[in-house]
Amino acid sequence: MVASARDLARLYAATVGPVDGVRLLDTESSAALARTRSIGLDEVLGEPSHFGSGVQRPTARLPLLGPASYGHDGHAGSLALADPRFSVGMAFTTNVSPPVGGASAAALTLIAAAGHCLNASGGNYQEKMGRF
């Protein structure tokens, strides 16, 4: 798939809340998507992995926004995710391929900063800051 960060963020956000009046998944379906389907050692990467139905769940290497989050990292260090606690979707894409697979250091830094802001706002970021 080829998509912009904005489009990926909108897609993931629409799985946990309405985006321009459209919600792709209801609460139950979003939870089912994120429900653990596989957990263990990734034989290709040689590290622990945790998957729902086609989405990655948080691990030490890929903490996402916390235990309720789900998403997926991709080519060139890209990453997209959703978190139902905050009704938020976010994404990072780049055209610079790092020498490692999975989310890049830049994507992980962005996640950490966003998580800090969301947690500091008590989850009321839309009321305090307006829509992103």
Disulfide bonds with the S-S distance in Angstrom:
none
